[in-house]
C-alpha cells in the first residue's frame, strides 16, 4: 500500500486517523461522507496540510 491508503485500513480497524505519510504526525482529521449505501472518506493532516480523499466505498 502507499501513502494515505494505509490510513483507510487503520481507520476501518480502529476508528483512528493513523499517521500522516508526509510528516509523521498523528494529528489527522477524518471526515466521512455518506450517500445512500456508499461512503467516501477524507484524511487531512492538521500539521502539514497533506490530504487524500477516497470516494465511494460500499458499506
Secondary structure, 3 states (H helix, E strand, C coil): CCCCHHHHHHHHHHCCCCCCCCCCCCCEEEEEEEECCEEEEEEEECCCCCEEEEEEEEC
